[in-house]
Amino acid sequence: MRTDRTVRTTTPRPAACVTDPVDPLGALRAPEDPGCDVFLTGTVFLDIIFTGLDSAPVRGTESWARGMGSSPGGVANMATALARLGLRTSLAAAFGDDHYGEYCWDALEQGEGIDLSLSHTIPGWHSPVTVSMAYEGERTMVSHGHEAPPPAGTDPFPDCPPRARAAVASLVPGRSEEWVAAAVRRGARVFADVGWDDSGRWDLDALDLEHCEAFLPNAAEAMRYTRTECPRAAARALADRVPIAVVTMGAEGSYAVDGRTGETAHVPAIAVEALDPTGAGDVYVAGFVTGTLAGWPLADRLAFAGLTAALSVQEFGGSLSAPGWPEVAAWWRGHPQPPARYGFLDDLLPTGPGPAGGRRRAVPTIGFRSPA
């Protein structure tokens, strides 16, 4: 059992070095480039996901689920999705001083190759937990946790982000994140999403979009923030605020407007049978970030992001359902009639049978004991 519960040292390694040999930025890398492709920070949850429920739980009764999984959640969903697509990912987060926190740390660092050198463990602080119940293509979540205190004797965390190609920020109305401006000054391109506004104000001016290159809300959020009646009008309105506005529309796919050039793109969604939508939005953003950093056309970025999100909802769990290149290759080469729209994958995937590595699935326990 570990004894380094309060101080951990890490050795960063590329996320794509073991089972995901595709490096989408391989042709662009140079010795002077930053060692980090994407930086992000936020709260890591321990997610416990129940699937196979026929209906919503009813008060006073006991419901049995046909499936269950456990995985790091919260910001870990995005970090894992980025790492599995071959991006060198750095995560700054607080981890609880409990078995949940230790499991999440090991799953991200050892299992996914995510750089946690800017993360820390807080003595006496328990990990935030979310229980997610998936049924009828939707989910209901119950969470518990307390705000993490900053590390003892240091400035508010994170003090300064590393030099990176990109950063992903989750915007909160009325709050500006100083680290975002610092990341931009160090050369990062900022991609932002946003959560549901529980206040009901939906004030676009309250969102700190100043440093964002791309903003990726879903249709409901975008229309409320822009006071528009359709996702496309919302995207056009948002493109007046950010260089690239992307609005995800569920089964209708996604629509984007490049405010700098006037280019627009719409890519329909891939029809799949959804098991659990947890983390699909994070996976979508990760796919779009990958394509943007690789310099793909706007429509290809939407297509790839939509594909990765579609693959993710066919597995349960947030982070552990995120697809890597093995899953992308399996879908493309195993499709009886591969859609011509995704022909650009031929130039990305290696020749032969495809990348090694099986499908990664969540397991229904925090961790099995290692053999003696």
Secondary structure as UniProt FT lines:
FT   TURN            15..16
FT   TURN            24..25
FT   HELIX           26..28
FT   TURN            31..32
FT   STRAND          36..41
FT   STRAND          44..51
FT   TURN            59..60
FT   STRAND          67..74
FT   HELIX           75..84
FT   TURN            85..86
FT   STRAND          89..92
FT   STRAND          94..96
FT   HELIX           99..112
FT   TURN            117..118
FT   STRAND          120..122
FT   TURN            123..124
FT   STRAND          129..135
FT   TURN            136..137
FT   STRAND          138..144
FT   TURN            152..153
FT   STRAND          164..171
FT   TURN            173..174
FT   HELIX           178..185
FT   TURN            186..187
FT   STRAND          189..194
FT   TURN            198..199
FT   HELIX           204..206
FT   TURN            210..211
FT   STRAND          212..215
FT   HELIX           219..226
FT   HELIX           231..238
FT   TURN            239..241
FT   STRAND          244..248
FT   HELIX           250..252
FT   STRAND          254..258
FT   TURN            259..261
FT   STRAND          264..267
FT   TURN            278..279
FT   HELIX           280..293
FT   TURN            294..295
FT   HELIX           298..312
FT   TURN            313..314
FT   HELIX           319..321
FT   HELIX           325..334
FT   HELIX           340..347
//
